Every structure is written in C-alpha cells, then in structure tokens.
Amino acid sequence: MSKDKNPRRVADNEAMAKTRMLRTSSQKLNLVAQMIRGKKVGKAMTDLTFSKKRIADDVKKCLQSAVANAENNHNLDVDELVVAEAYVGKNLTMKRGRPRARGRFGKILKPFSELTILVRQVEEQT
C-alpha cells in the first residue's frame, strides 16, 4: 500500500533541469539562454564554453545536468538531444545600500535569477 508514483511533468522524450539562485539579473541571463535555444546540445555546449559572459559557466552546468537527466533517468540518446526550451525567471533581490552625500542613501539591488532548461530527443531526418 504505497503511494502512487507522481506523473512526469514533461513528455516521454524530454528531460529537464532547473538551477535556482543564480547571482545575476534575469535580463543578463536571458541573453545567454537565447544563445542556446533550439540548438543541438553539442553546439550549445561549445557556444557556452567559448562565451565571454560570466554566467555562461552556470548555464553550461545546468545544460549538462539536463543532459545527464535525459541519459540516466529517461534513457534518451544524447546525440539526438536538442535544447527545446530555456527560460529564465526572477528570484529574490538582496537590498543593500551605500551612504551618499548630504545624508542621502544610495539603493543597491542585487538580483538573483533561476534558469530552466528542457531538452528533447528529436530523431534525425535521413
């Protein structure tokens, strides 16, 4: 008498990975996520490896996690994977401040973001 297994949130030919608390703004993270949307996983990895953006390493780590989930948990073929979706969300914002001239206070906002990557197995057309 065990509980029923939770239904999958993604289709049978898909796998997902999510990274929370990335220390960058959503706008900057979305520029890097835009680079890999719709590309094959191998090409997306090389693009992230040679990107000059600081956050590209964290995006690459999330993509590697999605590929590992596809391979180990869902028995998908790594060579046929495509980045189907890569979307960005806001997370918390730390509020900091700095004293300014004439008794004023400069507000400093330090935003965090989250990234979700969905990879899909697509059969090659011959």
C-alpha atoms as a printed R data frame, in Angstrom:
    type eleno elety resid chain resno      x      y       z
1   ATOM     1    CA   MET     A     1  0.000  0.000   0.000
2   ATOM     2    CA   SER     A     2  2.387  2.655  -1.201
3   ATOM     3    CA   LYS     A     3  1.546  5.991  -2.723
4   ATOM     4    CA   ASP     A     4  1.058  6.264  -6.459
5   ATOM     5    CA   LYS     A     5  4.049  7.470  -8.412
6   ATOM     6    CA   ASN     A     6  3.968 11.152  -9.353
7   ATOM     7    CA   PRO     A     7  3.200 11.719 -13.028
8   ATOM     8    CA   ARG     A     8  6.014 13.140 -15.145
9   ATOM     9    CA   ARG     A     9  5.955 16.887 -15.688
10  ATOM    10    CA   VAL     A    10  7.490 16.544 -19.148
11  ATOM    11    CA   ALA     A    11  6.850 14.234 -22.108
12  ATOM    12    CA   ASP     A    12  8.490 10.834 -22.538
13  ATOM    13    CA   ASN     A    13 11.099 12.178 -24.984
14  ATOM    14    CA   GLU     A    14 12.076 15.159 -22.782
15  ATOM    15    CA   ALA     A    15 14.198 15.850 -19.721
16  ATOM    16    CA   MET     A    16 14.512 18.957 -17.588
17  ATOM    17    CA   ALA     A    17 16.969 20.672 -15.249
18  ATOM    18    CA   LYS     A    18 16.456 23.753 -13.115
19  ATOM    19    CA   THR     A    19 19.006 25.989 -11.431
20  ATOM    20    CA   ARG     A    20 17.936 28.424  -8.748
21  ATOM    21    CA   MET     A    21 19.698 31.352  -7.070
22  ATOM    22    CA   LEU     A    22 21.945 32.367  -9.958
23  ATOM    23    CA   ARG     A    23 23.588 35.636  -8.955
24  ATOM    24    CA   THR     A    24 22.735 37.751 -11.990
25  ATOM    25    CA   SER     A    25 19.786 39.702 -13.310
26  ATOM    26    CA   SER     A    26 17.139 37.930 -15.384
27  ATOM    27    CA   GLN     A    27 17.834 40.243 -18.306
28  ATOM    28    CA   LYS     A    28 21.525 39.293 -18.495
29  ATOM    29    CA   LEU     A    29 20.786 35.597 -18.018
30  ATOM    30    CA   ASN     A    30 18.199 35.673 -20.797
31  ATOM    31    CA   LEU     A    31 20.846 36.883 -23.269
32  ATOM    32    CA   VAL     A    32 22.832 33.696 -22.629
33  ATOM    33    CA   ALA     A    33 19.722 31.476 -22.650
34  ATOM    34    CA   GLN     A    34 18.791 32.980 -26.015
35  ATOM    35    CA   MET     A    35 22.110 31.776 -27.463
36  ATOM    36    CA   ILE     A    36 21.273 28.097 -26.922
37  ATOM    37    CA   ARG     A    37 17.517 27.893 -27.615
38  ATOM    38    CA   GLY     A    38 16.673 25.472 -30.424
39  ATOM    39    CA   LYS     A    39 20.271 24.277 -30.923
40  ATOM    40    CA   LYS     A    40 21.647 20.763 -30.723
41  ATOM    41    CA   VAL     A    41 23.197 20.036 -27.331
42  ATOM    42    CA   GLY     A    42 26.755 19.658 -28.641
43  ATOM    43    CA   LYS     A    43 26.635 23.008 -30.435
44  ATOM    44    CA   ALA     A    44 25.073 24.684 -27.400
45  ATOM    45    CA   MET     A    45 27.870 23.334 -25.158
46  ATOM    46    CA   THR     A    46 30.597 24.732 -27.398
47  ATOM    47    CA   ASP     A    47 28.830 28.105 -27.628
48  ATOM    48    CA   LEU     A    48 28.658 28.298 -23.832
49  ATOM    49    CA   THR     A    49 32.268 27.154 -23.429
50  ATOM    50    CA   PHE     A    50 33.612 29.989 -25.589
51  ATOM    51    CA   SER     A    51 31.152 32.674 -24.482
52  ATOM    52    CA   LYS     A    52 32.628 35.737 -22.770
53  ATOM    53    CA   LYS     A    53 29.643 36.160 -20.462
54  ATOM    54    CA   ARG     A    54 30.374 35.376 -16.797
55  ATOM    55    CA   ILE     A    55 27.112 33.498 -16.229
56  ATOM    56    CA   ALA     A    56 27.705 31.154 -19.219
57  ATOM    57    CA   ASP     A    57 29.525 28.652 -16.974
58  ATOM    58    CA   ASP     A    58 26.466 28.272 -14.735
59  ATOM    59    CA   VAL     A    59 24.191 27.899 -17.774
60  ATOM    60    CA   LYS     A    60 26.521 25.209 -19.126
61  ATOM    61    CA   LYS     A    61 26.385 23.389 -15.800
62  ATOM    62    CA   CYS     A    62 22.567 23.419 -15.929
63  ATOM    63    CA   LEU     A    63 22.609 22.140 -19.518
64  ATOM    64    CA   GLN     A    64 24.967 19.313 -18.530
65  ATOM    65    CA   SER     A    65 22.573 18.413 -15.730
66  ATOM    66    CA   ALA     A    66 19.643 18.267 -18.165
67  ATOM    67    CA   VAL     A    67 21.650 16.013 -20.496
68  ATOM    68    CA   ALA     A    68 22.619 13.752 -17.588
69  ATOM    69    CA   ASN     A    69 18.964 13.548 -16.504
70  ATOM    70    CA   ALA     A    70 17.968 12.598 -20.054
71  ATOM    71    CA   GLU     A    71 20.625  9.904 -20.277
72  ATOM    72    CA   ASN     A    72 20.422  8.352 -16.818
73  ATOM    73    CA   ASN     A    73 16.810  8.843 -15.744
74  ATOM    74    CA   HIS     A    74 14.924  8.668 -19.051
75  ATOM    75    CA   ASN     A    75 17.220  6.543 -21.292
76  ATOM    76    CA   LEU     A    76 17.344  9.118 -24.104
77  ATOM    77    CA   ASP     A    77 20.064  9.236 -26.759
78  ATOM    78    CA   VAL     A    78 22.462 12.130 -26.037
79  ATOM    79    CA   ASP     A    79 23.414 12.626 -29.701
80  ATOM    80    CA   GLU     A    80 19.804 13.365 -30.694
81  ATOM    81    CA   LEU     A    81 19.057 15.922 -27.957
82  ATOM    82    CA   VAL     A    82 18.015 19.487 -28.778
83  ATOM    83    CA   VAL     A    83 17.540 22.388 -26.356
84  ATOM    84    CA   ALA     A    84 13.766 22.695 -26.727
85  ATOM    85    CA   GLU     A    85 13.239 25.416 -24.112
86  ATOM    86    CA   ALA     A    86 15.467 27.599 -21.981
87  ATOM    87    CA   TYR     A    87 13.596 30.128 -19.910
88  ATOM    88    CA   VAL     A    88 14.509 32.494 -17.132
89  ATOM    89    CA   GLY     A    89 12.646 33.608 -14.028
90  ATOM    90    CA   LYS     A    90 13.223 36.097 -11.270
91  ATOM    91    CA   ASN     A    91 14.233 35.056  -7.790
92  ATOM    92    CA   LEU     A    92 14.856 37.154  -4.691
93  ATOM    93    CA   THR     A    93 16.590 40.528  -4.693
94  ATOM    94    CA   MET     A    94 19.006 41.466  -1.924
95  ATOM    95    CA   LYS     A    95 18.680 45.092  -0.903
96  ATOM    96    CA   ARG     A    96 21.906 46.822   0.018
97  ATOM    97    CA   GLY     A    97 22.827 50.461   0.351
98  ATOM    98    CA   ARG     A    98 25.620 52.943   0.359
99  ATOM    99    CA   PRO     A    99 25.785 56.304   2.134
100 ATOM   100    CA   ARG     A   100 25.833 59.221  -0.281
101 ATOM   101    CA   ALA     A   101 26.451 62.928   0.073
102 ATOM   102    CA   ARG     A   102 24.200 65.245   2.097
103 ATOM   103    CA   GLY     A   103 22.711 62.476   4.251
104 ATOM   104    CA   ARG     A   104 21.205 60.523   1.400
105 ATOM   105    CA   PHE     A   105 21.265 56.775   0.848
106 ATOM   106    CA   GLY     A   106 22.054 55.078  -2.472
107 ATOM   107    CA   LYS     A   107 19.994 51.956  -3.016
108 ATOM   108    CA   ILE     A   108 21.874 48.920  -4.401
109 ATOM   109    CA   LEU     A   109 19.790 45.980  -5.632
110 ATOM   110    CA   LYS     A   110 21.465 42.597  -6.054
111 ATOM   111    CA   PRO     A   111 19.098 40.385  -8.061
112 ATOM   112    CA   PHE     A   112 19.063 36.594  -8.321
113 ATOM   113    CA   SER     A   113 17.529 34.534 -11.129
114 ATOM   114    CA   GLU     A   114 16.541 30.984 -11.936
115 ATOM   115    CA   LEU     A   115 17.013 29.030 -15.157
116 ATOM   116    CA   THR     A   116 15.043 26.082 -16.533
117 ATOM   117    CA   ILE     A   117 16.381 24.054 -19.463
118 ATOM   118    CA   LEU     A   118 14.265 21.451 -21.272
119 ATOM   119    CA   VAL     A   119 15.986 19.080 -23.707
120 ATOM   120    CA   ARG     A   120 14.056 16.982 -26.215
121 ATOM   121    CA   GLN     A   121 15.087 13.936 -28.218
122 ATOM   122    CA   VAL     A   122 14.498 14.545 -31.913
123 ATOM   123    CA   GLU     A   123 15.009 11.781 -34.474
124 ATOM   124    CA   GLU     A   124 17.230 12.834 -37.372
125 ATOM   125    CA   GLN     A   125 15.616 13.034 -40.816
126 ATOM   126    CA   THR     A   126 17.513 10.950 -43.340
